[in-house]
Each structure stands twice: as structure tokens, then as C-alpha cells.
Amino acid sequence: MADEQTLVAPVDAERASARRRVLDLGCGRNKQPGAIGVDRDPASQADVLCDLDQVPHSFRADSFDEIHLHHVIEHLGDVVSVVGELWRIGRHGCRVLVATPHFSSVHSYTDPGHRQRLARGSFDQVCKDLPPGRSIEVVRKEIRFHPGYFWSWPALLIYRISPNKYEKFFAFLFPARELVFELRIVKGPETEDRRPETGGRPQSPVVHSTDRH
């Protein structure tokens, strides 16, 4: 990947495969403990500086058991392309944990850098739009509300009765706070070549970069 730079020491492949590997994409200054942090901001806690919109990312296929994207996905230009790349770098059964503002939240609109407005069913569509041979399951999709706010009580009641009706008719009347998703990467012998679409020799488990989302 262009404009990349090594920030951490190379990872031994056998030792890496023997332990659980966690990736925190868009880690900012609150990186998950024990994770490899990726961000484009040099002032972040990133181990790897990388623009997440530039795929493929600098990791070998089948490198991670868990991937976090905490309030990152809304900044991306092409969510399907990035999620497809998560399939490549994640191992079979890898958990992908995503948090993002709900489309009804003021936080979805406050940051001019937000390029996506997401709903509870957004990742159902994203997973359908993945390239052939790349399979990701939506394990959990949850709308969360502001704790202690008076409008959260009717919102939660309507949501429990019908999430679809809440979003379609009541979301902007009783705004939500955020969406939380859990995805699961599914791989098998029938899935496609997991190499990135770049030439050259195989990459090490972590190829270390510079740039942030």
C-alpha cells in the first residue's frame, strides 16, 4: 500500500497463529487492550497508520480472530469494500464488532466527516452486496438509546414491540443513540482466493503502515 511505514516490529507467523489476535480499526486514543491499533492520525494510539478506505489493507489473509470498529464505519466512503476486506483479513469465525451513531441521533449529523447514516438493517444489505465467495453473517443488530432521557422510555417500548416500526415512524420523534452490530466471518474451501488484489510476494501477518481513517 502506498505511503506506508513500519511502526511496530515484525510479527512471527507461528507465534501469531498460536494466540488470539485482535484488530482495532480506527482506534483513536482508546485502543482496545491487547489489540493491534489502526488509525490514520499520528496522534492516536495506532500501531499501524492507514487510511481504511484504501484497500487492500496491509495484513495477511486469515490474520485476526476479532475486529473492532467503534464509531468508524460512518466515516468510510465504501462500506461494502471495507467489509469485504475484513472478510479477507479475518479468520473463519472472526467476530466483527461495530458501533456507529443511529441515523436519528444528532451525533450522526454533527461531524462533517460522517459519510454514512446507518439503520438497524444496514449490515443485512452490506452482507448481501459482498463479492461472490465472501460470506459474513449478522449475529446481532441492536439499537441503543440514551440512558436516563425521558424520551428513551417510549422509544424503547416501541422498539421492543417492532424495531421496524420504530425506525420507520418514530425514530426522529424519539431519537436513538447508536447502533451495535456483531458480525461473523464465514470461510470454507469453496470461498475465493484470499490474497489482496496486489502483486508481489506474500505479506507477513502484519505489514506496518501510516495514515488514519
C-alpha positions in Angstrom: 0.0 0.0 0.0 1.4 3.4 -0.9 2.7 5.9 1.7 3.1 3.2 4.4 5.7 3.0 7.1 6.6 0.4 9.7 5.7 1.5 13.2 6.0 -1.8 15.2 8.3 -4.8 15.0 7.5 -7.6 12.5 5.3 -10.4 13.9 6.5 -14.0 13.9 3.9 -16.1 12.0 3.9 -19.2 14.2 3.7 -17.2 17.5 0.9 -15.0 16.0 -1.2 -18.0 14.9 -0.9 -19.5 18.4 -2.6 -16.7 20.2 -5.9 -14.8 19.7 -5.4 -11.8 17.5 -7.5 -8.7 17.9 -7.6 -5.7 15.5 -8.9 -2.3 16.4 -9.7 -0.2 13.3 -9.9 3.5 13.8 -8.7 3.0 17.4 -8.1 6.8 18.1 -6.7 7.3 21.6 -8.8 4.5 23.1 -7.3 1.3 21.6 -8.7 -2.0 22.8 -6.2 -3.5 25.3 -4.0 -6.1 23.6 -5.2 -5.2 20.1 -3.3 -4.0 17.1 -4.5 -0.5 16.6 -5.0 1.1 13.2 -5.7 4.7 12.5 -4.7 7.5 10.1 -4.0 10.0 12.9 -0.3 10.1 14.0 -1.5 11.4 17.4 -3.6 8.2 18.0 -2.5 5.0 19.8 -2.2 3.3 16.4 0.4 0.7 15.8 -0.3 1.0 12.1 -1.2 4.2 10.4 -3.5 3.5 7.5 -6.4 5.1 5.5 -9.1 2.4 5.9 -10.8 3.5 2.6 -7.6 2.3 0.8 -8.0 -1.4 0.3 -6.4 -3.9 0.5 -5.1 -3.2 4.0 -1.6 -4.2 4.9 -2.4 -7.5 6.7 -2.2 -11.1 5.5 -5.3 -13.1 4.9 -6.8 -15.0 7.9 -4.8 -12.9 10.4 -7.4 -12.0 13.1 -9.9 -13.6 15.5 -11.7 -10.3 16.4 -12.0 -6.9 14.7 -13.4 -3.8 16.3 -14.8 -0.7 14.5 -16.0 1.7 17.2 -17.6 4.8 15.6 -15.5 4.4 12.4 -17.8 2.9 9.8 -19.8 6.1 9.4 -16.6 7.8 8.1 -15.9 5.4 5.3 -16.7 6.1 1.7 -17.3 2.5 0.6 -18.6 0.3 3.4 -19.1 -2.8 1.3 -15.5 -2.6 0.0 -14.1 -2.3 3.5 -16.3 -5.0 5.0 -15.2 -7.3 2.1 -11.6 -6.6 3.2 -12.5 -7.5 6.8 -13.5 -10.9 5.4 -10.1 -11.4 3.8 -8.0 -10.5 6.9 -10.3 -12.2 9.4 -10.1 -15.9 10.2 -13.1 -18.2 9.9 -15.4 -17.4 12.8 -13.8 -14.0 13.4 -16.1 -11.7 15.4 -16.5 -8.2 13.9 -17.9 -5.7 16.5 -19.3 -2.4 15.1 -20.7 0.6 16.9 -22.0 3.7 15.0 -24.5 6.5 15.6 -28.1 5.7 14.7 -29.4 7.7 11.8 -31.8 9.5 14.2 -29.1 10.7 16.5 -27.8 14.2 16.4 -24.3 12.7 16.5 -24.9 11.2 13.1 -25.0 14.8 11.7 -22.7 16.8 13.9 -19.4 15.6 12.5 -19.0 16.8 8.8 -16.7 13.8 8.3 -19.6 11.4 8.7 -20.4 10.0 5.2 -22.9 7.2 6.2 -26.2 7.2 8.0 -27.0 3.7 9.2 -30.1 1.8 10.3 -30.7 -1.5 12.0 -30.9 -3.3 8.7 -27.8 -1.7 7.1 -25.5 -4.7 7.5 -28.0 -7.1 6.2 -27.7 -5.2 2.9 -24.0 -4.8 3.2 -23.5 -8.6 3.6 -25.8 -9.2 0.6 -23.6 -6.9 -1.5 -20.3 -8.5 -0.8 -18.4 -10.0 -3.7 -19.2 -13.6 -4.6 -17.5 -16.1 -2.2 -17.2 -13.7 0.7 -19.7 -14.6 3.4 -20.4 -12.7 6.6 -23.3 -13.4 9.0 -25.2 -10.7 11.0 -25.2 -12.3 14.5 -26.7 -9.3 16.4 -28.1 -5.9 15.5 -29.2 -3.6 18.3 -30.4 0.0 18.7 -29.3 1.7 21.9 -31.0 4.7 23.5 -29.8 7.5 25.8 -30.0 6.2 29.4 -32.0 8.5 31.7 -33.6 10.6 28.9 -37.3 10.8 29.3 -38.0 10.1 25.6 -36.0 6.9 25.7 -38.8 5.1 27.6 -41.5 5.3 24.9 -38.8 4.8 22.2 -37.6 1.6 23.9 -41.2 0.3 24.3 -42.0 0.9 20.6 -38.6 -0.7 19.6 -39.3 -3.8 21.7 -42.7 -4.2 20.0 -41.4 -3.6 16.5 -37.9 -2.4 15.6 -39.0 -1.8 12.0 -42.0 0.4 13.0 -39.8 2.3 15.5 -37.3 3.2 12.7 -40.0 3.9 10.1 -42.4 6.0 12.1 -40.9 7.1 15.4 -37.2 7.4 15.2 -37.0 11.2 14.7 -39.7 11.7 17.3 -37.9 9.6 19.9 -34.2 9.6 18.7 -31.9 6.7 19.4 -28.2 6.9 20.4 -26.3 4.3 18.5 -26.3 1.0 16.7 -24.3 -2.0 17.7 -23.6 -4.9 15.4 -21.9 -8.3 15.8 -20.9 -10.0 12.6 -19.3 -13.4 12.0 -16.9 -14.1 9.1 -17.6 -17.4 7.4 -15.0 -19.2 5.3 -14.7 -22.6 3.8 -13.0 -24.5 0.9 -15.5 -23.1 -1.5 -14.6 -19.4 -0.8 -12.4 -17.4 -3.2 -8.7 -16.6 -3.2 -8.0 -14.6 -0.1 -4.9 -12.8 -1.4 -5.2 -9.0 -1.8 -5.5 -7.7 -5.4 -1.9 -6.6 -5.5 1.1 -8.4 -6.9 4.3 -9.3 -5.3 5.3 -11.8 -2.6 3.1 -12.8 0.3 2.8 -10.3 3.2 3.8 -11.0 6.8 0.8 -11.3 9.2 1.1 -7.6 10.0 2.7 -5.2 7.4 3.0 -1.9 9.2 1.9 1.4 7.7 1.0 5.1 8.1 -2.2 7.1 7.6 -5.6 7.2 9.5 -9.2 6.9 8.9 
